[in-house]
Amino acid sequence: MPHFQHGHALSIGVADYQEPRLRLPRPITVADATGVADALKDPSVAAYPDAQVHLLPDSGRRATRAEVVKGRAKK
């Protein structure tokens, strides 16, 4: 499958929500976000170029609004 040259993706794993009932275990959210990013880069699935898929895991509070905006600007 040819690469999807015009696609850009930012896969974000968020675990720490302000609302306590929405909080999830961090390993699950990071694994999900990583899985989505990997699937998008897989030539047999979505075929995004590696450089056009960015991962923002919620480890060490990296998935902040500022980091999401910065990640969007990478395209």
mmCIF file of the N, C-alpha and C atoms, coordinates in Angstrom:
data_MODEL
# 
_entry.id   MODEL 
# 
loop_
_atom_site.group_PDB 
_atom_site.id 
_atom_site.type_symbol 
_atom_site.label_atom_id 
_atom_site.label_alt_id 
_atom_site.label_comp_id 
_atom_site.label_asym_id 
_atom_site.label_entity_id 
_atom_site.label_seq_id 
_atom_site.pdbx_PDB_ins_code 
_atom_site.Cartn_x 
_atom_site.Cartn_y 
_atom_site.Cartn_z 
_atom_site.occupancy 
_atom_site.B_iso_or_equiv 
_atom_site.pdbx_formal_charge 
_atom_site.auth_seq_id 
_atom_site.auth_comp_id 
_atom_site.auth_asym_id 
_atom_site.auth_atom_id 
_atom_site.pdbx_PDB_model_num 
ATOM 1   N N  . MET A 1 1  ? 0.846   -1.175 0.000  1.00 0.00 ? 1  MET A N  1 
ATOM 2   C CA . MET A 1 1  ? 0.000   0.000  0.000  1.00 0.00 ? 1  MET A CA 1 
ATOM 3   C C  . MET A 1 1  ? 0.896   1.245  0.000  1.00 0.00 ? 1  MET A C  1 
ATOM 4   N N  . PRO A 1 2  ? 0.628   2.216  -0.869 1.00 0.00 ? 2  PRO A N  1 
ATOM 5   C CA . PRO A 1 2  ? 1.429   3.445  -0.853 1.00 0.00 ? 2  PRO A CA 1 
ATOM 6   C C  . PRO A 1 2  ? 1.155   4.254  0.413  1.00 0.00 ? 2  PRO A C  1 
ATOM 7   N N  . HIS A 1 3  ? 2.122   5.074  0.767  1.00 0.00 ? 3  HIS A N  1 
ATOM 8   C CA . HIS A 1 3  ? 1.948   5.918  1.952  1.00 0.00 ? 3  HIS A CA 1 
ATOM 9   C C  . HIS A 1 3  ? 0.862   6.965  1.729  1.00 0.00 ? 3  HIS A C  1 
ATOM 10  N N  . PHE A 1 4  ? 0.167   7.287  2.806  1.00 0.00 ? 4  PHE A N  1 
ATOM 11  C CA . PHE A 1 4  ? -0.861  8.317  2.824  1.00 0.00 ? 4  PHE A CA 1 
ATOM 12  C C  . PHE A 1 4  ? -0.141  9.641  3.087  1.00 0.00 ? 4  PHE A C  1 
ATOM 13  N N  . GLN A 1 5  ? 0.383   10.258 2.049  1.00 0.00 ? 5  GLN A N  1 
ATOM 14  C CA . GLN A 1 5  ? 1.278   11.405 2.163  1.00 0.00 ? 5  GLN A CA 1 
ATOM 15  C C  . GLN A 1 5  ? 0.659   12.639 2.818  1.00 0.00 ? 5  GLN A C  1 
ATOM 16  N N  . HIS A 1 6  ? -0.641  12.809 2.735  1.00 0.00 ? 6  HIS A N  1 
ATOM 17  C CA . HIS A 1 6  ? -1.260  14.039 3.234  1.00 0.00 ? 6  HIS A CA 1 
ATOM 18  C C  . HIS A 1 6  ? -1.790  13.896 4.665  1.00 0.00 ? 6  HIS A C  1 
ATOM 19  N N  . GLY A 1 7  ? -1.615  12.728 5.249  1.00 0.00 ? 7  GLY A N  1 
ATOM 20  C CA . GLY A 1 7  ? -2.141  12.502 6.589  1.00 0.00 ? 7  GLY A CA 1 
ATOM 21  C C  . GLY A 1 7  ? -1.176  12.921 7.674  1.00 0.00 ? 7  GLY A C  1 
ATOM 22  N N  . HIS A 1 8  ? -1.723  13.460 8.733  1.00 0.00 ? 8  HIS A N  1 
ATOM 23  C CA . HIS A 1 8  ? -0.961  13.804 9.940  1.00 0.00 ? 8  HIS A CA 1 
ATOM 24  C C  . HIS A 1 8  ? -1.796  13.339 11.119 1.00 0.00 ? 8  HIS A C  1 
ATOM 25  N N  . ALA A 1 9  ? -1.137  12.816 12.135 1.00 0.00 ? 9  ALA A N  1 
ATOM 26  C CA . ALA A 1 9  ? -1.874  12.326 13.293 1.00 0.00 ? 9  ALA A CA 1 
ATOM 27  C C  . ALA A 1 9  ? -1.116  12.638 14.576 1.00 0.00 ? 9  ALA A C  1 
ATOM 28  N N  . LEU A 1 10 ? -1.874  12.905 15.620 1.00 0.00 ? 10 LEU A N  1 
ATOM 29  C CA . LEU A 1 10 ? -1.342  13.103 16.965 1.00 0.00 ? 10 LEU A CA 1 
ATOM 30  C C  . LEU A 1 10 ? -2.138  12.173 17.874 1.00 0.00 ? 10 LEU A C  1 
ATOM 31  N N  . SER A 1 11 ? -1.510  11.122 18.347 1.00 0.00 ? 11 SER A N  1 
ATOM 32  C CA . SER A 1 11 ? -2.164  10.144 19.214 1.00 0.00 ? 11 SER A CA 1 
ATOM 33  C C  . SER A 1 11 ? -1.824  10.489 20.661 1.00 0.00 ? 11 SER A C  1 
ATOM 34  N N  . ILE A 1 12 ? -2.862  10.737 21.448 1.00 0.00 ? 12 ILE A N  1 
ATOM 35  C CA . ILE A 1 12 ? -2.683  11.232 22.817 1.00 0.00 ? 12 ILE A CA 1 
ATOM 36  C C  . ILE A 1 12 ? -3.241  10.219 23.812 1.00 0.00 ? 12 ILE A C  1 
ATOM 37  N N  . GLY A 1 13 ? -2.436  9.855  24.785 1.00 0.00 ? 13 GLY A N  1 
ATOM 38  C CA . GLY A 1 13 ? -2.896  8.978  25.864 1.00 0.00 ? 13 GLY A CA 1 
ATOM 39  C C  . GLY A 1 13 ? -3.082  9.800  27.123 1.00 0.00 ? 13 GLY A C  1 
ATOM 40  N N  . VAL A 1 14 ? -4.313  9.938  27.577 1.00 0.00 ? 14 VAL A N  1 
ATOM 41  C CA . VAL A 1 14 ? -4.607  10.751 28.765 1.00 0.00 ? 14 VAL A CA 1 
ATOM 42  C C  . VAL A 1 14 ? -5.169  9.856  29.864 1.00 0.00 ? 14 VAL A C  1 
ATOM 43  N N  . ALA A 1 15 ? -4.590  9.952  31.047 1.00 0.00 ? 15 ALA A N  1 
ATOM 44  C CA . ALA A 1 15 ? -5.054  9.176  32.188 1.00 0.00 ? 15 ALA A CA 1 
ATOM 45  C C  . ALA A 1 15 ? -5.565  10.066 33.315 1.00 0.00 ? 15 ALA A C  1 
ATOM 46  N N  . ASP A 1 16 ? -4.948  11.220 33.497 1.00 0.00 ? 16 ASP A N  1 
ATOM 47  C CA . ASP A 1 16 ? -5.261  12.086 34.637 1.00 0.00 ? 16 ASP A CA 1 
ATOM 48  C C  . ASP A 1 16 ? -6.255  13.178 34.261 1.00 0.00 ? 16 ASP A C  1 
ATOM 49  N N  . TYR A 1 17 ? -7.521  12.859 34.395 1.00 0.00 ? 17 TYR A N  1 
ATOM 50  C CA . TYR A 1 17 ? -8.573  13.848 34.173 1.00 0.00 ? 17 TYR A CA 1 
ATOM 51  C C  . TYR A 1 17 ? -8.899  14.548 35.484 1.00 0.00 ? 17 TYR A C  1 
ATOM 52  N N  . GLN A 1 18 ? -9.437  15.745 35.418 1.00 0.00 ? 18 GLN A N  1 
ATOM 53  C CA . GLN A 1 18 ? -9.838  16.450 36.633 1.00 0.00 ? 18 GLN A CA 1 
ATOM 54  C C  . GLN A 1 18 ? -10.974 15.704 37.330 1.00 0.00 ? 18 GLN A C  1 
ATOM 55  N N  . GLU A 1 19 ? -11.860 15.116 36.555 1.00 0.00 ? 19 GLU A N  1 
ATOM 56  C CA . GLU A 1 19 ? -12.988 14.361 37.102 1.00 0.00 ? 19 GLU A CA 1 
ATOM 57  C C  . GLU A 1 19 ? -12.492 12.975 37.532 1.00 0.00 ? 19 GLU A C  1 
ATOM 58  N N  . PRO A 1 20 ? -12.505 12.675 38.833 1.00 0.00 ? 20 PRO A N  1 
ATOM 59  C CA . PRO A 1 20 ? -11.952 11.407 39.323 1.00 0.00 ? 20 PRO A CA 1 
ATOM 60  C C  . PRO A 1 20 ? -12.551 10.163 38.660 1.00 0.00 ? 20 PRO A C  1 
ATOM 61  N N  . ARG A 1 21 ? -13.833 10.155 38.347 1.00 0.00 ? 21 ARG A N  1 
ATOM 62  C CA . ARG A 1 21 ? -14.435 8.952  37.772 1.00 0.00 ? 21 ARG A CA 1 
ATOM 63  C C  . ARG A 1 21 ? -13.983 8.684  36.341 1.00 0.00 ? 21 ARG A C  1 
ATOM 64  N N  . LEU A 1 22 ? -13.337 9.662  35.694 1.00 0.00 ? 22 LEU A N  1 
ATOM 65  C CA . LEU A 1 22 ? -12.839 9.480  34.334 1.00 0.00 ? 22 LEU A CA 1 
ATOM 66  C C  . LEU A 1 22 ? -11.391 8.997  34.292 1.00 0.00 ? 22 LEU A C  1 
ATOM 67  N N  . ARG A 1 23 ? -10.719 8.997  35.422 1.00 0.00 ? 23 ARG A N  1 
ATOM 68  C CA . ARG A 1 23 ? -9.304  8.620  35.453 1.00 0.00 ? 23 ARG A CA 1 
ATOM 69  C C  . ARG A 1 23 ? -9.131  7.132  35.147 1.00 0.00 ? 23 ARG A C  1 
ATOM 70  N N  . LEU A 1 24 ? -8.115  6.850  34.349 1.00 0.00 ? 24 LEU A N  1 
ATOM 71  C CA . LEU A 1 24 ? -7.797  5.477  33.957 1.00 0.00 ? 24 LEU A CA 1 
ATOM 72  C C  . LEU A 1 24 ? -6.360  5.151  34.347 1.00 0.00 ? 24 LEU A C  1 
ATOM 73  N N  . PRO A 1 25 ? -6.038  3.873  34.449 1.00 0.00 ? 25 PRO A N  1 
ATOM 74  C CA . PRO A 1 25 ? -4.645  3.516  34.727 1.00 0.00 ? 25 PRO A CA 1 
ATOM 75  C C  . PRO A 1 25 ? -3.742  3.985  33.580 1.00 0.00 ? 25 PRO A C  1 
ATOM 76  N N  . ARG A 1 26 ? -2.678  4.658  33.899 1.00 0.00 ? 26 ARG A N  1 
ATOM 77  C CA . ARG A 1 26 ? -1.770  5.224  32.893 1.00 0.00 ? 26 ARG A CA 1 
ATOM 78  C C  . ARG A 1 26 ? -1.247  4.171  31.913 1.00 0.00 ? 26 ARG A C  1 
ATOM 79  N N  . PRO A 1 27 ? -0.856  2.973  32.348 1.00 0.00 ? 27 PRO A N  1 
ATOM 80  C CA . PRO A 1 27 ? -0.349  2.006  31.360 1.00 0.00 ? 27 PRO A CA 1 
ATOM 81  C C  . PRO A 1 27 ? -1.354  1.683  30.258 1.00 0.00 ? 27 PRO A C  1 
ATOM 82  N N  . ILE A 1 28 ? -2.633  1.678  30.572 1.00 0.00 ? 28 ILE A N  1 
ATOM 83  C CA . ILE A 1 28 ? -3.659  1.381  29.568 1.00 0.00 ? 28 ILE A CA 1 
ATOM 84  C C  . ILE A 1 28 ? -3.734  2.506  28.546 1.00 0.00 ? 28 ILE A C  1 
ATOM 85  N N  . THR A 1 29 ? -3.755  3.739  29.008 1.00 0.00 ? 29 THR A N  1 
ATOM 86  C CA . THR A 1 29 ? -3.897  4.863  28.073 1.00 0.00 ? 29 THR A CA 1 
ATOM 87  C C  . THR A 1 29 ? -2.664  5.030  27.194 1.00 0.00 ? 29 THR A C  1 
ATOM 88  N N  . VAL A 1 30 ? -1.486  4.812  27.759 1.00 0.00 ? 30 VAL A N  1 
ATOM 89  C CA . VAL A 1 30 ? -0.259  4.911  26.970 1.00 0.00 ? 30 VAL A CA 1 
ATOM 90  C C  . VAL A 1 30 ? -0.217  3.780  25.943 1.00 0.00 ? 30 VAL A C  1 
ATOM 91  N N  . ALA A 1 31 ? -0.600  2.578  26.347 1.00 0.00 ? 31 ALA A N  1 
ATOM 92  C CA . ALA A 1 31 ? -0.619  1.447  25.414 1.00 0.00 ? 31 ALA A CA 1 
ATOM 93  C C  . ALA A 1 31 ? -1.612  1.688  24.283 1.00 0.00 ? 31 ALA A C  1 
ATOM 94  N N  . ASP A 1 32 ? -2.786  2.232  24.601 1.00 0.00 ? 32 ASP A N  1 
ATOM 95  C CA . ASP A 1 32 ? -3.781  2.522  23.563 1.00 0.00 ? 32 ASP A CA 1 
ATOM 96  C C  . ASP A 1 32 ? -3.272  3.568  22.580 1.00 0.00 ? 32 ASP A C  1 
ATOM 97  N N  . ALA A 1 33 ? -2.719  4.646  23.091 1.00 0.00 ? 33 ALA A N  1 
ATOM 98  C CA . ALA A 1 33 ? -2.206  5.710  22.212 1.00 0.00 ? 33 ALA A CA 1 
ATOM 99  C C  . ALA A 1 33 ? -1.059  5.193  21.349 1.00 0.00 ? 33 ALA A C  1 
ATOM 100 N N  . THR A 1 34 ? -0.194  4.366  21.931 1.00 0.00 ? 34 THR A N  1 
ATOM 101 C CA . THR A 1 34 ? 0.911   3.783  21.177 1.00 0.00 ? 34 THR A CA 1 
ATOM 102 C C  . THR A 1 34 ? 0.385   2.842  20.100 1.00 0.00 ? 34 THR A C  1 
ATOM 103 N N  . GLY A 1 35 ? -0.616  2.052  20.434 1.00 0.00 ? 35 GLY A N  1 
ATOM 104 C CA . GLY A 1 35 ? -1.219  1.143  19.463 1.00 0.00 ? 35 GLY A CA 1 
ATOM 105 C C  . GLY A 1 35 ? -1.844  1.871  18.288 1.00 0.00 ? 35 GLY A C  1 
ATOM 106 N N  . VAL A 1 36 ? -2.522  2.978  18.560 1.00 0.00 ? 36 VAL A N  1 
ATOM 107 C CA . VAL A 1 36 ? -3.111  3.775  17.480 1.00 0.00 ? 36 VAL A CA 1 
ATOM 108 C C  . VAL A 1 36 ? -2.011  4.345  16.591 1.00 0.00 ? 36 VAL A C  1 
ATOM 109 N N  . ALA A 1 37 ? -0.976  4.907  17.197 1.00 0.00 ? 37 ALA A N  1 
ATOM 110 C CA . ALA A 1 37 ? 0.131   5.472  16.418 1.00 0.00 ? 37 ALA A CA 1 
ATOM 111 C C  . ALA A 1 37 ? 0.803   4.389  15.573 1.00 0.00 ? 37 ALA A C  1 
ATOM 112 N N  . ASP A 1 38 ? 1.018   3.221  16.151 1.00 0.00 ? 38 ASP A N  1 
ATOM 113 C CA . ASP A 1 38 ? 1.641   2.124  15.407 1.00 0.00 ? 38 ASP A CA 1 
ATOM 114 C C  . ASP A 1 38 ? 0.764   1.668  14.240 1.00 0.00 ? 38 ASP A C  1 
ATOM 115 N N  . ALA A 1 39 ? -0.537  1.578  14.467 1.00 0.00 ? 39 ALA A N  1 
ATOM 116 C CA . ALA A 1 39 ? -1.453  1.165  13.402 1.00 0.00 ? 39 ALA A CA 1 
ATOM 117 C C  . ALA A 1 39 ? -1.458  2.178  12.263 1.00 0.00 ? 39 ALA A C  1 
ATOM 118 N N  . LEU A 1 40 ? -1.417  3.455  12.598 1.00 0.00 ? 40 LEU A N  1 
ATOM 119 C CA . LEU A 1 40 ? -1.410  4.482  11.555 1.00 0.00 ? 40 LEU A CA 1 
ATOM 120 C C  . LEU A 1 40 ? -0.147  4.407  10.700 1.00 0.00 ? 40 LEU A C  1 
ATOM 121 N N  . LYS A 1 41 ? 0.968   4.024  11.294 1.00 0.00 ? 41 LYS A N  1 
ATOM 122 C CA . LYS A 1 41 ? 2.229   3.932  10.554 1.00 0.00 ? 41 LYS A CA 1 
ATOM 123 C C  . LYS A 1 41 ? 2.389   2.607  9.807  1.00 0.00 ? 41 LYS A C  1 
ATOM 124 N N  . ASP A 1 42 ? 1.580   1.620  10.142 1.00 0.00 ? 42 ASP A N  1 
ATOM 125 C CA . ASP A 1 42 ? 1.677   0.293  9.522  1.00 0.00 ? 42 ASP A CA 1 
ATOM 126 C C  . ASP A 1 42 ? 1.209   0.354  8.068  1.00 0.00 ? 42 ASP A C  1 
ATOM 127 N N  . PRO A 1 43 ? 2.072   -0.003 7.122  1.00 0.00 ? 43 PRO A N  1 
ATOM 128 C CA . PRO A 1 43 ? 1.711   0.074  5.704  1.00 0.00 ? 43 PRO A CA 1 
ATOM 129 C C  . PRO A 1 43 ? 0.498   -0.774 5.324  1.00 0.00 ? 43 PRO A C  1 
ATOM 130 N N  . SER A 1 44 ? 0.212   -1.822 6.083  1.00 0.00 ? 44 SER A N  1 
ATOM 131 C CA . SER A 1 44 ? -0.933  -2.663 5.759  1.00 0.00 ? 44 SER A CA 1 
ATOM 132 C C  . SER A 1 44 ? -2.236  -2.161 6.383  1.00 0.00 ? 44 SER A C  1 
ATOM 133 N N  . VAL A 1 45 ? -2.151  -1.122 7.205  1.00 0.00 ? 45 VAL A N  1 
ATOM 134 C CA . VAL A 1 45 ? -3.347  -0.596 7.882  1.00 0.00 ? 45 VAL A CA 1 
ATOM 135 C C  . VAL A 1 45 ? -3.698  0.796  7.371  1.00 0.00 ? 45 VAL A C  1 
ATOM 136 N N  . ALA A 1 46 ? -2.852  1.770  7.660  1.00 0.00 ? 46 ALA A N  1 
ATOM 137 C CA . ALA A 1 46 ? -3.174  3.152  7.288  1.00 0.00 ? 46 ALA A CA 1 
ATOM 138 C C  . ALA A 1 46 ? -2.075  3.809  6.464  1.00 0.00 ? 46 ALA A C  1 
ATOM 139 N N  . ALA A 1 47 ? -0.849  3.362  6.613  1.00 0.00 ? 47 ALA A N  1 
ATOM 140 C CA . ALA A 1 47 ? 0.282   3.815  5.789  1.00 0.00 ? 47 ALA A CA 1 
ATOM 141 C C  . ALA A 1 47 ? 0.617   5.297  5.893  1.00 0.00 ? 47 ALA A C  1 
ATOM 142 N N  . TYR A 1 48 ? 0.505   5.850  7.090  1.00 0.00 ? 48 TYR A N  1 
ATOM 143 C CA . TYR A 1 48 ? 0.985   7.217  7.299  1.00 0.00 ? 48 TYR A CA 1 
ATOM 144 C C  . TYR A 1 48 ? 2.513   7.167  7.344  1.00 0.00 ? 48 TYR A C  1 
ATOM 145 N N  . PRO A 1 49 ? 3.202   8.151  6.795  1.00 0.00 ? 49 PRO A N  1 
ATOM 146 C CA . PRO A 1 49 ? 4.657   8.200  6.954  1.00 0.00 ? 49 PRO A CA 1 
ATOM 147 C C  . PRO A 1 49 ? 5.007   8.355  8.443  1.00 0.00 ? 49 PRO A C  1 
ATOM 148 N N  . ASP A 1 50 ? 6.057   7.680  8.883  1.00 0.00 ? 50 ASP A N  1 
ATOM 149 C CA . ASP A 1 50 ? 6.444   7.719  10.300 1.00 0.00 ? 50 ASP A CA 1 
ATOM 150 C C  . ASP A 1 50 ? 6.578   9.143  10.837 1.00 0.00 ? 50 ASP A C  1 
ATOM 151 N N  . ALA A 1 51 ? 7.160   10.025 10.058 1.00 0.00 ? 51 ALA A N  1 
ATOM 152 C CA . ALA A 1 51 ? 7.404   11.398 10.507 1.00 0.00 ? 51 ALA A CA 1 
ATOM 153 C C  . ALA A 1 51 ? 6.122   12.207 10.662 1.00 0.00 ? 51 ALA A C  1 
ATOM 154 N N  . GLN A 1 52 ? 5.001   11.680 10.179 1.00 0.00 ? 52 GLN A N  1 
ATOM 155 C CA . GLN A 1 52 ? 3.733   12.415 10.240 1.00 0.00 ? 52 GLN A CA 1 
ATOM 156 C C  . GLN A 1 52 ? 2.784   11.872 11.305 1.00 0.00 ? 52 GLN A C  1 
ATOM 157 N N  . VAL A 1 53 ? 3.293   10.968 12.130 1.00 0.00 ? 53 VAL A N  1 
ATOM 158 C CA . VAL A 1 53 ? 2.510   10.434 13.248 1.00 0.00 ? 53 VAL A CA 1 
ATOM 159 C C  . VAL A 1 53 ? 3.281   10.751 14.524 1.00 0.00 ? 53 VAL A C  1 
ATOM 160 N N  . HIS A 1 54 ? 2.634   11.457 15.426 1.00 0.00 ? 54 HIS A N  1 
ATOM 161 C CA . HIS A 1 54 ? 3.281   11.859 16.680 1.00 0.00 ? 54 HIS A CA 1 
ATOM 162 C C  . HIS A 1 54 ? 2.516   11.271 17.854 1.00 0.00 ? 54 HIS A C  1 
ATOM 163 N N  . LEU A 1 55 ? 3.250   10.839 18.852 1.00 0.00 ? 55 LEU A N  1 
ATOM 164 C CA . LEU A 1 55 ? 2.683   10.227 20.048 1.00 0.00 ? 55 LEU A CA 1 
ATOM 165 C C  . LEU A 1 55 ? 2.904   11.159 21.231 1.00 0.00 ? 55 LEU A C  1 
ATOM 166 N N  . LEU A 1 56 ? 1.846   11.401 21.970 1.00 0.00 ? 56 LEU A N  1 
ATOM 167 C CA . LEU A 1 56 ? 1.933   12.221 23.179 1.00 0.00 ? 56 LEU A CA 1 
ATOM 168 C C  . LEU A 1 56 ? 1.337   11.423 24.335 1.00 0.00 ? 56 LEU A C  1 
ATOM 169 N N  . PRO A 1 57 ? 2.165   10.610 24.998 1.00 0.00 ? 57 PRO A N  1 
ATOM 170 C CA . PRO A 1 57 ? 1.647   9.832  26.128 1.00 0.00 ? 57 PRO A CA 1 
ATOM 171 C C  . PRO A 1 57 ? 1.493   10.721 27.347 1.00 0.00 ? 57 PRO A C  1 
ATOM 172 N N  . ASP A 1 58 ? 0.594   10.353 28.211 1.00 0.00 ? 58 ASP A N  1 
ATOM 173 C CA . ASP A 1 58 ? 0.355   11.118 29.435 1.00 0.00 ? 58 ASP A CA 1 
ATOM 174 C C  . ASP A 1 58 ? 1.300   10.628 30.524 1.00 0.00 ? 58 ASP A C  1 
ATOM 175 N N  . SER A 1 59 ? 2.579   10.654 30.225 1.00 0.00 ? 59 SER A N  1 
ATOM 176 C CA . SER A 1 59 ? 3.564   10.240 31.229 1.00 0.00 ? 59 SER A CA 1 
ATOM 177 C C  . SER A 1 59 ? 4.312   11.477 31.693 1.00 0.00 ? 59 SER A C  1 
ATOM 178 N N  . GLY A 1 60 ? 4.311   11.710 32.949 1.00 0.00 ? 60 GLY A N  1 
ATOM 179 C CA . GLY A 1 60 ? 4.970   12.895 33.487 1.00 0.00 ? 60 GLY A CA 1 
ATOM 180 C C  . GLY A 1 60 ? 4.227   14.173 33.125 1.00 0.00 ? 60 GLY A C  1 
ATOM 181 N N  . ARG A 1 61 ? 2.909   14.082 32.973 1.00 0.00 ? 61 ARG A N  1 
ATOM 182 C CA . ARG A 1 61 ? 2.067   15.252 32.686 1.00 0.00 ? 61 ARG A CA 1 
ATOM 183 C C  . ARG A 1 61 ? 2.385   15.894 31.333 1.00 0.00 ? 61 ARG A C  1 
ATOM 184 N N  . ARG A 1 62 ? 2.795   15.117 30.335 1.00 0.00 ? 62 ARG A N  1 
ATOM 185 C CA . ARG A 1 62 ? 3.139   15.672 29.024 1.00 0.00 ? 62 ARG A CA 1 
ATOM 186 C C  . ARG A 1 62 ? 1.918   15.998 28.175 1.00 0.00 ? 62 ARG A C  1 
ATOM 187 N N  . ALA A 1 63 ? 0.777   15.407 28.452 1.00 0.00 ? 63 ALA A N  1 
ATOM 188 C CA . ALA A 1 63 ? -0.401  15.638 27.625 1.00 0.00 ? 63 ALA A CA 1 
ATOM 189 C C  . ALA A 1 63 ? -1.169  16.870 28.111 1.00 0.00 ? 63 ALA A C  1 
ATOM 190 N N  . THR A 1 64 ? -0.474  17.973 28.200 1.00 0.00 ? 64 THR A N  1 
ATOM 191 C CA . THR A 1 64 ? -1.101  19.234 28.591 1.00 0.00 ? 64 THR A CA 1 
ATOM 192 C C  . THR A 1 64 ? -1.635  19.939 27.349 1.00 0.00 ? 64 THR A C  1 
ATOM 193 N N  . ARG A 1 65 ? -2.415  20.960 27.554 1.00 0.00 ? 65 ARG A N  1 
ATOM 194 C CA . ARG A 1 65 ? -2.945  21.731 26.421 1.00 0.00 ? 65 ARG A CA 1 
ATOM 195 C C  . ARG A 1 65 ? -1.799  22.291 25.576 1.00 0.00 ? 65 ARG A C  1 
ATOM 196 N N  . ALA A 1 66 ? -0.788  22.816 26.229 1.00 0.00 ? 66 ALA A N  1 
ATOM 197 C CA . ALA A 1 66 ? 0.354   23.394 25.511 1.00 0.00 ? 66 ALA A CA 1 
ATOM 198 C C  . ALA A 1 66 ? 1.062   22.342 24.659 1.00 0.00 ? 66 ALA A C  1 
ATOM 199 N N  . GLU A 1 67 ? 1.229   21.136 25.193 1.00 0.00 ? 67 GLU A N  1 
ATOM 200 C CA . GLU A 1 67 ? 1.892   20.069 24.443 1.00 0.00 ? 67 GLU A CA 1 
ATOM 201 C C  . GLU A 1 67 ? 1.032   19.588 23.279 1.00 0.00 ? 67 GLU A C  1 
ATOM 202 N N  . VAL A 1 68 ? -0.285  19.548 23.460 1.00 0.00 ? 68 VAL A N  1 
ATOM 203 C CA . VAL A 1 68 ? -1.186  19.162 22.365 1.00 0.00 ? 68 VAL A CA 1 
ATOM 204 C C  . VAL A 1 68 ? -1.099  20.188 21.246 1.00 0.00 ? 68 VAL A C  1 
ATOM 205 N N  . VAL A 1 69 ? -1.125  21.458 21.583 1.00 0.00 ? 69 VAL A N  1 
ATOM 206 C CA . VAL A 1 69 ? -1.012  22.523 20.576 1.00 0.00 ? 69 VAL A CA 1 
ATOM 207 C C  . VAL A 1 69 ? 0.341   22.424 19.873 1.00 0.00 ? 69 VAL A C  1 
ATOM 208 N N  . LYS A 1 70 ? 1.403   22.175 20.629 1.00 0.00 ? 70 LYS A N  1 
ATOM 209 C CA . LYS A 1 70 ? 2.725   22.025 20.030 1.00 0.00 ? 70 LYS A CA 1 
ATOM 210 C C  . LYS A 1 70 ? 2.751   20.804 19.104 1.00 0.00 ? 70 LYS A C  1 
ATOM 211 N N  . GLY A 1 71 ? 2.120   19.728 19.500 1.00 0.00 ? 71 GLY A N  1 
ATOM 212 C CA . GLY A 1 71 ? 2.063   18.522 18.676 1.00 0.00 ? 71 GLY A CA 1 
ATOM 213 C C  . GLY A 1 71 ? 1.295   18.751 17.396 1.00 0.00 ? 71 GLY A C  1 
ATOM 214 N N  . ARG A 1 72 ? 0.244   19.551 17.460 1.00 0.00 ? 72 ARG A N  1 
ATOM 215 C CA . ARG A 1 72 ? -0.521  19.892 16.246 1.00 0.00 ? 72 ARG A CA 1 
ATOM 216 C C  . ARG A 1 72 ? 0.328   20.703 15.288 1.00 0.00 ? 72 ARG A C  1 
ATOM 217 N N  . ALA A 1 73 ? 1.216   21.502 15.831 1.00 0.00 ? 73 ALA A N  1 
ATOM 218 C CA . ALA A 1 73 ? 2.034   22.389 14.980 1.00 0.00 ? 73 ALA A CA 1 
ATOM 219 C C  . ALA A 1 73 ? 3.131   21.631 14.233 1.00 0.00 ? 73 ALA A C  1 
ATOM 220 N N  . LYS A 1 74 ? 3.381   20.373 14.579 1.00 0.00 ? 74 LYS A N  1 
ATOM 221 C CA . LYS A 1 74 ? 4.450   19.604 13.946 1.00 0.00 ? 74 LYS A CA 1 
ATOM 222 C C  . LYS A 1 74 ? 4.122   19.176 12.528 1.00 0.00 ? 74 LYS A C  1 
ATOM 223 N N  . LYS A 1 75 ? 2.897   19.311 12.103 1.00 0.00 ? 75 LYS A N  1 
ATOM 224 C CA . LYS A 1 75 ? 2.548   18.844 10.760 1.00 0.00 ? 75 LYS A CA 1 
ATOM 225 C C  . LYS A 1 75 ? 3.093   19.701 9.660  1.00 0.00 ? 75 LYS A C  1 
# 
